[in-house]
Amino acid sequence: MPARIETSSDYIDSLRGRNLKVFLFGEVVEEPVDHPMIRPSINAVAATYDLAIREPDVATVESSLTGRRVNRFLHVAQSAEDLVAQNMMQRKLGQNTGTCFQRCVGMDAFNSLYSVTYEIDEKHGTPYHERLKAFLTTMQDLNYVVGGAMTDVKGDRSKAPHEQDDPDLFVHITKRNEKGIWLKGAKAHQTGCINSHWIIAMPTMRMGPADKDYAVVAAFPVDAPGITYIYGRQSCDTRSMEGGSIDVGNAEFSGQEAMVVLDDVFVPWSHIFMDGEHEFASMLVERFTCYHRRSYVCKTGVGDVLIGAAAQAAEDNGVDKVSHIKDKLVEMTHLNETMYAAGIASSHQAQATKSGVYLNDDMLANVCKHHVTKMPFEMGRLAQDLAGGLVSTAPSEKELKHPELGALLDKYLRGRADVPTESRIRILRLIENMTLGRNAVGYLTESLHGAGSPQAQRIQIGRQMKLDFKKGLARRLAGIDAGDDK
């Protein structure tokens, strides 16, 4: 059995030599760990291991499966307090990295699958729940990173999976035998997939009887034969390949998304947790999105960094005491805490499922995520407002360090006399990075489309409005049909 991962260094070493087929700029990356564009995203995952060592009360918990201390990302919630603790860890990691740390999808996949496999087994007598527990125990023992893969490429959105002209537009089973199954298709926008050790593929939507081959949940190692990874571009991502540390804004950490193409990837039966039980696909999607939409409190940790950068930019400009500057920082903080409040309230109002795992409140989870589709954009606007125009017109690091131009730029780009020009530029580059550049992918675009685009939350909120109940409250207080509503 592979060695257990203990430290961030162990984690980084565990990613080496896997011979992954990763394409970036039309070429296969020989060793992703050492690629300057990929390494910051690996560092962000490594930070989850550092936090577990530095603050074990935040990032580790006693396993319900073994009784041993495990990383919280590999734990299934046994109480509302467990879910609240997840949110607190997520905010802390957002503060520490200023970006996406890429482990929330796997955590939310385990929690949702724990209850769904239990209920599939209850109805069909299948062995999925025990398989899942055995797999999760192994992942806990090894302290691995497990990614979740839900988003299919979907093709024609008006058609069900089995109706597509090309059957591979949704991941599906191509064949079975006594040893296992083979999968074909592609998963898009896969956060941290190359930085994971295992991936769990799940259905992406409600399915019918004709979609049975698409109603599959399977776990496979990232380096399984037949997988191709096509790395996604991010704004300003090549700055990490230019050398230097100023222009990139956040030189140490970034997020990662890639397309995962499966070409008849074999999965043994021991790692299959759904096979054709199409009527449970929607339950899985809904429970996963319930967990994952409140997981977007991670963006409030990133928001804390952006608020700090905006405040520092104002101070560097000598305007931090101006009333309208303070008011804009108050508004950024109000927006940030509003998102956090909805997410953590959702966790506080969790209820136990049949399996014993706790599921957070769905209405508040959708309210949290719907806030996240809007409020970070306004926070980004306010940060750019406070930063000033130099946030998008500053000269490059090479000019700043040029033997002739450096002194001129140091003279003319200085704000307050006691603040080094380079420090001022570094803060502006960080704001650029988070609102226009590489980490705007995770903070803005992912906030809009991750865990379902805005209309998906509005649909769920609309389903749970309880308008008849609320109309009854109004009628009673207005003296109408007072005896009819209880």
N, C-alpha and C positions, 0 to 999 in steps of 0.2 A: 504494500500500500504506500502511496506517496507520503512524504513527510508532512507533518502538520505545519501550517503557517503560523508564526507567532508575531513577527514584526513586519513593519513596512518594507524593510530590506528583504526579508524572506518572500514577501508578496511579489516584489519586483523581480527577484531572481526566479520565482516560479513561472513567470511569463516568458522566460527566455527559451530558445531552442525548440519551439513547438512547431516550426515549419508551417505556419499558417499561410494560406493563400490570400494575402491582403493586397488589393490594388489601390494605388494612390498616384495620381497624375499619369495614369496609363501604364504604370510599371509595378511589378511585384516588390513589396517591401521585404528586404532580406531579414531584418530583425526589428519589428515594431518598437521594441523597448528603447532602442537607441535612435529612433527617428525623431528629429527635433520638433516636428509638428504633432507627433503622437504622444511624446513623453509627458507633456504637461497634463494630459488627461489621465495618464497612469498615476502621476503624482497625486491627483485629486482622489483617486480610489485608495492610494496608499495612506492618505490622511485618515481614512476610516480605521485603519489598524493603529495608527499613532494615537488617535483619540481613545481607543479601547484600552491602551496601556496607560495613557496619561490620566484619563478620567473613567475608570472602569464602572463607576456607578451610573454614568451617563450612557456608555456604549456597550456594556455587557450586561448579562442577565442569567439567572439560573434556568437551564433548559428544562422544559416540562417533560422532555423525552428521556433525558439521562441524569438530570440533577446536577450536571456539571455546568460551570460558567461558560457561556458562549457569547459570540458577538451578537448584538441585538438585531442585526440585519438577517440573522439566521434563526430567529425565534418566532414562534407563533404566540399571539397575544392571549394571555390567560386572564386578563382583567382589563377594565377601562384604564386603570393606572398604567398597564403595559403600553397601551396605545398612546397615552399622553407622553410617556417616556420616549416613545419613538419620535414624536413630534419635537420634543425638546432636543433630542440628539440631532434631528435633521436641521433644526435652526442653528445649533452650534456648529455643525459641519459647513453650513452655508456661510457662517461668519468666518470660519477658518480658511475657506478656500475661495470664496467669492464666485463660485461656479457650481456646476452640477457634479456631484460626487458619485453618481451612476449606480447606486446600489438599491434604490428605493423600489424599483420595479420588481426585482427578485424577491425582496422582503414581502411586498404586497401580493405577489404571486403565491408564495408559500402560504400566507394567511388565508387567501381566498380558496386555494385548492384544498386546504385542510378541511374546511367545512363542506365544500362541494363533493369531494371524493367520498366523504362520510355518507352523504345523502344519496350519491349514486349507488354505493354499496348497499345501503339500506333498501333501495328499491330493486336492484338487479342482482344482488349477491356477488358482486364483483370484488376483486382483491385490491382495488386502487388505493384505498386509505392506508392499508398496511404497507404497501409498496412506497407510498409517499413518505410515511414516517421513517421507513428504513433508509430511503434516499436522503431525507433531511438530516437524520442522525449522522450519516456518513459526511455530509457537507459540514455539519457542526464540528465533528471530530477533526476534520482536515482544516477547518476554518477557511473555506473556499469562498470565492465570489461567484454568485449565481445570478445570471441575468434573466430577465423575462422578455419573451418575444410574443407580442399580441398582434401588432399592426400588419396585416397583409396588404399587398399592393392594390388589391380590390378590383382593378380593371374597370368595367362598366358598372357604376354604382347603382344602376337601376335593376341589375340582375343578381340573383342569388349565386352562391359559389358554383353550384352544379350547372347553372345556365350560361356561364361565361364561354365565349368562343374558344378561349385558351384555358384549359383546366388548371394550369399551373399558377393562375393569378391569385389563388388562395392555396396555402400549404395543405397538402392532402396526402393520403396514403396511396402509394402506387402498387404495393404488393405486401403480402403477409406470408409467413410460414411458421413452423413450430418454434423458431428462435426469436422472431420479432417482426418488425414492420420496416418499410422504407418510406421516406418522406421526400416530397418534391415541392418546390415553390420558392417564395421569397418573402422575407419579413423586412419592412422598411423602417427607417428612422430608429434603428436599434441602438439605444443609449448604452455606451460602455461595453458593447458586445465583445470587442477584441480584447478588452481588459478583464473579461470574466474567465472563469475556469469551466463553467457549465452554463448552458442555456436551457430554459424551459419554454417550449413553444406551445401557445394556447390559441383557441379559436378567437376570432376577432369580432364576431357578431352572432345574433340569433340565427339558428339554423333549423331546417325542416328535415323530414325523413329522407329526401333525396340527397341531402348533404352529409350523409353519415361518414363518408370517407374524409370529410373536412373537419368533422367533430373529433379532433384528436388533441390530446395533451401529451407531450413527450419531452423527456430530458436527455440531452446529449452533450458530450464534451465539446468545447470550442474548437478543438483540433481534430474532430471526427472527419474521416475521409468523405469527400464530396461537398465540402462547404467552401464557398468563395465569399470573401468580404470585400465590398466596394466602399471605400472610405468616403464620407461625405465632406464637402467643402464648407467652410465657415468664413464669414467676412473677416478679412485681414489675417487669415491663418498663416500666410507665408511670412509674416513678420517674425515668427519664431525661428525662421530659417535664415534670417539676415544677420544674426549675431547681435550682441548687445542685449540690454534688458529694459530700456526706457520705452521704445516705440510699441512694444507688444502690450504694454499696460499692466498685464498680470503675467509675469514671466514664468511663474512656477506652476500655475494651475489652469486647466481648461476642461471643457466637456468633450464628449465624443459621440458621434452618430455614424452608423454605417448601414448599408444594405447587406442582409445575410441571404445568400442564394444557396438553396439546398438542392442538390442533384442526386437523388436517390441515396439519402443519408440513412444508414441503418440504425435502428434503435431496438435494443432487446426488450422483451416483455417486462422485465423488472423495472424499466424506466418509462412505462406507459401508464398514464393516470386517467385517461379517457380514450375510448375507442368506439366511436359510433353512437354514443348516448347523446344524440343531438338535442334532446329536450332539455339537457342541462347546460348547453352552451350559453344561453342567455343568462342563466343564473350565475355562471362563472364570470361572464363579462361584467354583469352588474355588481357582483361582490368585489371583483377586482377594482373596478372604477370607484366604488365606494371607498375602499381603502386608499386608492392612489390619489383621488382628488383631494382628500384631506392631507395627503403626504406633501402637497404643494406648499405647505408651510415652510419647506426648505427655502422657498424664494424669499421668505422674510429674513432669513439669515443673510442671504445675498443682499437684500434690501438694506439691512443694517450697515453693510459695507458701503453701499452706494450713498446712504445718508451721511456716513462718516466722511466719505470722499467729497461730497458736496459741501459739507460744513468746513472741511479743511480748505477747499478751494476758496470759499468765501473769506476765511481767515487769512489765507495767503494774499488775497486781494485787498485786505484791510477793511472789509465791509461787514464783518461778522456781527457787529453791534447794531447794524441798521435794522429797523423794525420790520420792513417787508422781507428782508432776508431771513430773519428769525421766523416769520410767519410761513414762509415756504418750507423751511425745515420742519416746522410743526405739522404742516400738511403732509409732507412725505412720511413723517412718523405716524400720523393718524392713519394714512392709507396702509402702511406696513402692519400696524397693530390690528387693523380691521381684518386683514387676511388671516393673521395668526389667530385672532379670537375665534373666527368661524371654524378654522381647522381644529384647534385644540378643544373647542366646545363639542365638535363632532366626536372626538375621541372620548371625552368625558361622558357622553351620553351613549356609550357602547352597550350592547346587549349580547349575551351568550347565544351562540348557535347550538344546534343539536350536538355538534361535535365537541363542544366545550370551548372552542376558540371564540374570542369576542370580535364582534363586528361593530364598527362605529356607526353613528347616525348618518343615514344616507342624505336626508334633506340638507343638513348642515355641511356635509362633505361637498355637495354640489354647489351650495352657496359659497363655500370657501374657494372652490376652483373657478367659479364664475367671477368672483372678485379678482382672482389671479389673472384672468384673461384681460382685465382692464387696468387695474391699479398700478402694476409695474410700468406700464407705458406712461402713465401720468407722472410717476416718480422719475422715470428717465427724462421726461420733458423738463421737470423742475430741476433735476441735476444739471442738465445742459444749460438751463437758464442761469443757474447760480455759477456755473463754471465760466461762462462767457464764450465768445466766438473762437478764442484760441484753442478750445477743445477740438475743433475740427480743422484748424489751419496751422498748427504748430509745425515747425520744421523738424526734420528727422534727427535722430541721435547723432548721425554722422556730421551734420552741420553744427550741432551743439558742441561736439568734441573736435571740430575742425580747428587747425592751428591759427587760421586767420579769422574765421567767422565766429568761433566760439566766444571770444571776448565781446564781440558786438552783440551776440544774442544774450549773453549773460547780462549785459548792460541794459538792453532794450526790452527784454522779456521778464525782467524782475518786477515783482509786485511789491510787497512790503520789503523794506531794506534788510530786515533781519531774517528773511526767508531765502535760502539759496534758490537760484533760478531753476536748477535741476530738480529740486524737490517740488517746486511748483509745477513743472512740466510733467513729472511723474504722476502726480495726482490727476492732472488733466488727462493724461493717457489712460489712467485707470478708469476714469469716467467714460472716455471714448470706448475703451474695451468693453465696458458693461452695457453701454447704450447704443453703440454703433458697430462695435468690432466683434471679436471672436466670442466673448462670453455673453454678448447680447443674444446669441442663439439660444442659450439655456435660460436667460433671464426674461427675454421678451418673446421670441417666436415660440419657444417651447411652452411658455406660460399661456400662449394663445391656443396652441394645437395639442399639447401633450395631454394624455388622459381624456381625450375627446375634445373637439373644438366647441366653441361657446354654445352652439345650438343644442348640443348633447346635454349640457347641464340644464338648459332651459326646459327641455323635454322632461327631464327627471323632476325638476322643481314643479313643473306644471302637473305632473302625475300625483304629486304629494301635497298639493295646496289645501286639501280638505275644505273645499268651498262650502259644501253642504253643512258641515259642522260649524263653520264660521258664520254662515248665514243664520243658522239656528241661534247662535249666540246673539246676533244682532236683533233677531225677531223677538227673543225673550226680553231683552232690555227695552225694546220699543213697545212692548205690550201686545205683540202680534202672535197668535197661536201659542200662547204661553204654556199651555199644557201639553203641546205636541212633542216638544224637544227636551230630551233629558241630557 
